Amino acid sequence: MSIAIALAVMVAQAPPAPTVTLLQLPAETLSVEGHAANRDVLSRLQPAYVRILPSRLETSELQSCWTQAAATEGCMSRVLERMGSAAGEIVVTSWEKDGHLHWLCVGEGVRPFSAKEQRVVLGPLGDLYRDGESSVLHRAAGCMTYAAHQSGW
C-alpha cells in the first residue's frame, strides 16, 4: 500500500472536528486588515481544527463587557449564561495592539477560565503567518476549544 493511500485511510478514519457555536465580537477599532485576518483564520480552521456554527444570540449585551481588562471574561461569561447559551457556544473578541491581532475566547463559565489558553496573540497583522500557518491555527483553535470546554462541552 502506498503512503498516499495509507494517509487517506487514516484521514477518513479520523473523528470529525469538534463543533463550536460562535459569536464574533471585534473591537470597534479593529481595522479592515484585522477583520480580514479574522475571516482568514476562521476559514482556515475549518474543517480540520473545528467546525463553526453561527450563534443565534445577539452581541449587543456583550458590547457592555468590552473593556480588554481582566474583568472582561467574567462579564462575558455571565452575559452568556443570562442569555441562555448552549454548551460549546462561545464568544471570540478580537482587537489589535502594537500591530498584532489578539483574541479572547470566552464560554459560559461552567468550568474555569484559562487566561493562558483563552487570551492569545495570533500574530502580526502585516505578516500573520510569519511563524507558520499551523502555529497561528493551533493558537486560534486552542483558544476556541478551551472556551467551548469552559462552556460545558
KEZA-781519 format. One record per residue (C-alpha): residue in one letter; y, z, x. Coordinates in steps of 0.001 Angstrom, whole numbers. Each point is the difference from the previous one (the first is absolute). Example, Ala and Ser with C-alpha at 12.3 -4.5 7.8 and 13.67 -1.06 7.14 Angstrom:
# KEZA-781519
<pt code="A" py="-4500" pz="7800" px="12300"/>
<pt code="S" py="3440" pz="-660" px="1370"/>
***
This chain:
# KEZA-781519
<pt code="M" py="0" pz="0" px="0"/>
<pt code="S" py="3406" pz="-910" px="1394"/>
<pt code="I" py="2736" pz="2562" px="551"/>
<pt code="A" py="2173" pz="-1659" px="-2669"/>
<pt code="I" py="-2752" pz="288" px="-2616"/>
<pt code="A" py="-709" pz="3613" px="957"/>
<pt code="L" py="3708" pz="830" px="-270"/>
<pt code="A" py="252" pz="-1723" px="-3389"/>
<pt code="V" py="-2977" pz="2024" px="-1274"/>
<pt code="M" py="1563" pz="3255" px="1238"/>
<pt code="V" py="3338" pz="-802" px="-1670"/>
<pt code="A" py="-1734" pz="-928" px="-3266"/>
<pt code="Q" py="-1849" pz="3335" px="19"/>
<pt code="A" py="3097" pz="2079" px="763"/>
<pt code="P" py="1326" pz="2138" px="-2826"/>
<pt code="P" py="3191" pz="-1211" px="-1684"/>
<pt code="A" py="3309" pz="1325" px="1242"/>
<pt code="P" py="1322" pz="3022" px="-1912"/>
<pt code="T" py="2496" pz="-618" px="-2786"/>
<pt code="V" py="3396" pz="1686" px="-178"/>
<pt code="T" py="2567" pz="-232" px="-2762"/>
<pt code="L" py="3396" pz="-479" px="1598"/>
<pt code="L" py="3594" pz="813" px="-898"/>
<pt code="Q" py="2379" pz="-1436" px="2593"/>
<pt code="L" py="3253" pz="1856" px="591"/>
<pt code="P" py="2025" pz="-1644" px="2772"/>
<pt code="A" py="3237" pz="1609" px="1130"/>
<pt code="E" py="3084" pz="-1571" px="-1526"/>
<pt code="T" py="1101" pz="-809" px="3545"/>
<pt code="L" py="-3210" pz="-1866" px="919"/>
<pt code="S" py="1015" pz="-3376" px="1403"/>
<pt code="V" py="-1326" pz="-3403" px="-999"/>
<pt code="E" py="-2147" pz="113" px="3154"/>
<pt code="G" py="-1331" pz="3416" px="-1023"/>
<pt code="H" py="-978" pz="-1257" px="-3458"/>
<pt code="A" py="-1687" pz="-3031" px="1558"/>
<pt code="A" py="-1889" pz="2206" px="2476"/>
<pt code="N" py="-1212" pz="2233" px="-2864"/>
<pt code="R" py="-1285" pz="-3018" px="-1942"/>
<pt code="D" py="-1689" pz="-1371" px="3110"/>
<pt code="V" py="-1758" pz="3270" px="867"/>
<pt code="L" py="-1156" pz="533" px="-3590"/>
<pt code="S" py="-1373" pz="-3541" px="-201"/>
<pt code="R" py="-1824" pz="319" px="3343"/>
<pt code="L" py="-1624" pz="3264" px="-1095"/>
<pt code="Q" py="-1849" pz="-1782" px="-2794"/>
<pt code="P" py="-2924" pz="-356" px="-452"/>
<pt code="A" py="-1383" pz="1378" px="3295"/>
<pt code="Y" py="1729" pz="3405" px="159"/>
<pt code="V" py="899" pz="808" px="-3614"/>
<pt code="R" py="294" pz="-1682" px="-3356"/>
<pt code="I" py="3398" pz="632" px="-1576"/>
<pt code="L" py="664" pz="202" px="-3717"/>
<pt code="P" py="3541" pz="275" px="-1350"/>
<pt code="S" py="874" pz="3280" px="-1686"/>
<pt code="R" py="1267" pz="97" px="-3557"/>
<pt code="L" py="2107" pz="3069" px="718"/>
<pt code="E" py="3770" pz="-343" px="350"/>
<pt code="T" py="1703" pz="787" px="3297"/>
<pt code="S" py="3299" pz="1193" px="-1509"/>
<pt code="E" py="-961" pz="3692" px="-33"/>
<pt code="L" py="-1271" pz="-254" px="3591"/>
<pt code="Q" py="3396" pz="-1318" px="1171"/>
<pt code="S" py="1447" pz="3519" px="-263"/>
<pt code="C" py="-2487" pz="1146" px="2689"/>
<pt code="W" py="1137" pz="-2592" px="2512"/>
<pt code="T" py="1567" pz="2054" px="2782"/>
<pt code="Q" py="-2179" pz="-757" px="3065"/>
<pt code="A" py="-50" pz="3767" px="504"/>
<pt code="A" py="-3043" pz="2243" px="239"/>
<pt code="A" py="233" pz="845" px="-3742"/>
<pt code="T" py="-354" pz="-3659" px="-1039"/>
<pt code="E" py="-3794" pz="-11" px="-81"/>
<pt code="G" py="-177" pz="3209" px="-2048"/>
<pt code="C" py="2486" pz="-1335" px="-2530"/>
<pt code="M" py="-1833" pz="-3327" px="-310"/>
<pt code="S" py="-3348" pz="1730" px="-370"/>
<pt code="R" py="1341" pz="2172" px="-2845"/>
<pt code="V" py="1571" pz="-3017" px="-1725"/>
<pt code="L" py="-3276" pz="-1943" px="214"/>
<pt code="E" py="-1778" pz="2955" px="-1594"/>
<pt code="R" py="2618" pz="250" px="-2779"/>
<pt code="M" py="-296" pz="-3729" px="-649"/>
<pt code="G" py="-3781" pz="261" px="-370"/>
<pt code="S" py="-1025" pz="-2091" px="3001"/>
<pt code="A" py="-3663" pz="-887" px="383"/>
<pt code="A" py="-2305" pz="834" px="2905"/>
<pt code="G" py="791" pz="-2432" px="2807"/>
<pt code="E" py="3499" pz="-731" px="-1328"/>
<pt code="I" py="2578" pz="286" px="2770"/>
<pt code="V" py="3613" pz="-675" px="832"/>
<pt code="V" py="966" pz="-1708" px="3248"/>
<pt code="T" py="3594" pz="433" px="1059"/>
<pt code="S" py="1376" pz="-2133" px="2795"/>
<pt code="W" py="3140" pz="87" px="2079"/>
<pt code="E" py="1418" pz="-1149" px="3314"/>
<pt code="K" py="1046" pz="2251" px="2825"/>
<pt code="D" py="1003" pz="-1146" px="3466"/>
<pt code="G" py="-1276" pz="-3511" px="-795"/>
<pt code="H" py="-3493" pz="1220" px="-970"/>
<pt code="L" py="-1756" pz="-149" px="-3372"/>
<pt code="H" py="-1097" pz="3435" px="-1248"/>
<pt code="W" py="-2359" pz="870" px="-2866"/>
<pt code="L" py="-570" pz="3215" px="-1910"/>
<pt code="C" py="-3109" pz="-76" px="-2216"/>
<pt code="V" py="-355" pz="2724" px="-2631"/>
<pt code="G" py="-2615" pz="863" px="-2616"/>
<pt code="E" py="62" pz="2442" px="-2880"/>
<pt code="G" py="-922" pz="3040" px="2058"/>
<pt code="V" py="-3518" pz="854" px="-1088"/>
<pt code="R" py="-659" pz="368" px="3733"/>
<pt code="P" py="2402" pz="952" px="2850"/>
<pt code="F" py="2542" pz="-2425" px="1498"/>
<pt code="S" py="-642" pz="-1110" px="3615"/>
<pt code="A" py="3359" pz="-699" px="1656"/>
<pt code="K" py="-1630" pz="-1552" px="3070"/>
<pt code="E" py="-1937" pz="-2559" px="-2048"/>
<pt code="Q" py="2295" pz="-517" px="-2987"/>
<pt code="R" py="3360" pz="-393" px="1786"/>
<pt code="V" py="-381" pz="-2937" px="2388"/>
<pt code="V" py="2044" pz="-2404" px="2088"/>
<pt code="L" py="-1495" pz="-3458" px="-462"/>
<pt code="G" py="1981" pz="-1683" px="2760"/>
<pt code="P" py="3216" pz="-1778" px="970"/>
<pt code="L" py="1288" pz="-2386" px="-2668"/>
<pt code="G" py="827" pz="-2660" px="2561"/>
<pt code="D" py="-3600" pz="-99" px="1235"/>
<pt code="L" py="-2101" pz="2043" px="-2428"/>
<pt code="Y" py="-3339" pz="-1024" px="1489"/>
<pt code="R" py="1049" pz="458" px="3640"/>
<pt code="D" py="-2724" pz="2624" px="538"/>
<pt code="G" py="-2561" pz="-2118" px="-1839"/>
<pt code="E" py="-550" pz="-786" px="-3649"/>
<pt code="S" py="-2950" pz="2353" px="-391"/>
<pt code="S" py="2017" pz="2957" px="1312"/>
<pt code="V" py="2692" pz="-493" px="-2667"/>
<pt code="L" py="-2539" pz="-606" px="-2753"/>
<pt code="H" py="-2040" pz="3064" px="984"/>
<pt code="R" py="3107" pz="2217" px="-201"/>
<pt code="A" py="1001" pz="-1510" px="-3367"/>
<pt code="A" py="-3508" pz="243" px="-1472"/>
<pt code="G" py="-377" pz="3535" px="1318"/>
<pt code="C" py="3285" pz="1036" px="-1570"/>
<pt code="M" py="-1070" pz="-1423" px="-3365"/>
<pt code="T" py="-3552" pz="1337" px="26"/>
<pt code="Y" py="1096" pz="3514" px="1034"/>
<pt code="A" py="2457" pz="-51" px="-2932"/>
<pt code="A" py="-2740" pz="-1242" px="-2358"/>
<pt code="H" py="-2226" pz="2824" px="1237"/>
<pt code="Q" py="2888" pz="2425" px="-566"/>
<pt code="S" py="175" pz="-1257" px="-3591"/>
<pt code="G" py="-3618" pz="858" px="-715"/>
<pt code="W" py="-2009" pz="-3058" px="973"/>
***
